[in-house]
């Protein structure tokens, strides 16, 4: 019977480097870290305080046992959560400098075409058929 390794000895690889199952991503004024059981987003607010959001990672589904599908699901999941975390950090960190600026000619054109309202793109902006319509308006 093989001797069972202790938790401390399993934490190191053969070359002495420490193994870890934690990864992360840089965000706007913050960082996102993910481990095997939880993920956390920490963002600095404009007033200098920090906001920390922690959530549990749901249990893995059957797809994680199939090699190619496991890689595809991991890639899509990490991209999806990474973008969500980035959008969250952008909302929390805020951009007060942009609020004081005058709209550019391009911003005014987008509003005129019905592609933007109050500085935000509308669902119509993602429709490629708007350029096929006469005058660009539907």
C-alpha positions in Angstrom: 0.0 0.0 0.0 1.4 3.4 -1.0 2.1 5.9 1.7 -0.5 8.8 1.6 1.0 12.3 1.2 0.2 15.0 3.6 -1.7 18.1 2.5 1.5 20.1 2.8 3.6 17.8 0.6 0.8 17.7 -2.0 0.8 21.5 -2.2 4.3 21.4 -3.8 5.2 20.0 -7.2 8.3 17.9 -7.9 10.5 21.0 -8.6 9.4 22.6 -5.4 7.0 25.2 -6.9 3.8 25.7 -5.1 0.7 24.4 -6.9 -2.4 26.6 -6.9 -5.9 26.4 -8.2 -6.6 30.1 -8.1 -6.6 32.4 -11.2 -7.5 36.0 -11.7 -8.1 38.9 -14.1 -7.4 42.6 -13.9 -10.4 44.9 -14.0 -11.0 48.6 -14.1 -9.8 49.8 -10.7 -10.0 46.3 -9.3 -9.3 42.6 -9.6 -11.3 39.3 -10.0 -10.0 36.1 -8.5 -11.5 32.6 -8.8 -10.7 29.5 -6.9 -12.2 26.0 -7.0 -15.2 27.0 -4.8 -15.6 30.8 -4.9 -15.0 33.8 -7.0 -14.5 37.4 -5.8 -14.5 40.8 -7.4 -12.9 43.7 -5.6 -13.3 47.2 -7.1 -12.2 50.7 -5.8 -15.0 53.2 -5.8 -14.5 56.8 -6.8 -14.5 57.8 -3.1 -11.6 55.5 -2.4 -13.5 52.7 -0.6 -13.5 49.2 -1.9 -16.5 47.0 -2.8 -16.0 43.2 -2.5 -18.5 40.8 -4.2 -18.1 37.1 -3.4 -20.1 34.3 -4.9 -20.0 30.5 -4.8 -19.2 28.6 -8.0 -22.0 26.2 -8.9 -21.1 22.5 -9.0 -19.7 21.2 -12.3 -22.0 19.4 -14.7 -21.4 16.2 -16.6 -19.9 18.1 -19.6 -16.7 18.6 -17.5 -15.8 14.9 -17.9 -15.5 15.0 -21.8 -12.0 16.4 -22.7 -12.8 18.6 -25.7 -16.1 19.8 -24.4 -14.5 20.5 -21.0 -12.0 22.9 -22.7 -14.7 24.6 -24.8 -17.0 25.0 -21.8 -14.2 26.3 -19.6 -13.2 28.8 -22.3 -16.7 30.1 -22.9 -17.4 30.2 -19.1 -14.2 32.1 -18.3 -14.8 34.7 -21.1 -18.4 35.1 -20.1 -17.7 35.7 -16.4 -14.7 37.8 -17.2 -16.8 40.2 -19.3 -19.5 40.3 -16.6 -16.8 41.1 -14.0 -15.3 43.8 -16.2 -18.7 45.5 -16.8 -19.4 45.3 -13.0 -16.1 47.0 -12.3 -16.8 49.7 -14.9 -20.1 50.5 -13.2 -18.7 50.6 -9.7 -15.6 52.5 -10.5 -17.6 55.0 -12.6 -16.3 57.6 -15.0 -17.2 61.0 -13.7 -14.9 62.7 -16.3 -17.2 61.6 -19.2 -20.3 63.0 -17.6 -19.0 66.6 -17.9 -17.9 66.4 -21.6 -19.9 67.7 -24.5 -21.2 65.0 -26.9 -19.0 64.6 -30.0 -20.3 64.9 -33.6 -20.4 61.1 -33.8 -22.5 60.9 -30.6 -24.9 63.4 -32.0 -25.1 61.4 -35.3 -25.8 58.2 -33.4 -28.7 59.9 -31.6 -30.0 61.3 -34.9 -30.0 57.9 -36.5 -31.8 56.4 -33.5 -28.9 54.2 -32.6 -28.2 55.9 -29.2 -30.2 57.3 -26.4 -28.7 59.3 -23.4 -25.2 58.2 -24.4 -26.0 54.5 -24.6 -26.4 52.3 -27.7 -29.9 50.9 -28.4 -30.7 47.4 -29.5 -31.2 48.9 -33.0 -27.5 49.6 -33.1 -26.7 45.9 -33.5 -29.1 45.4 -36.4 -27.0 45.3 -39.7 -30.2 45.8 -41.8 -30.5 49.4 -40.8 -27.9 50.4 -43.4 -30.0 48.8 -46.2 -33.0 51.0 -45.4 -33.4 54.3 -47.2 -31.7 57.1 -45.3 -30.5 54.7 -42.6 -33.8 55.1 -40.6 -36.5 52.4 -40.3 
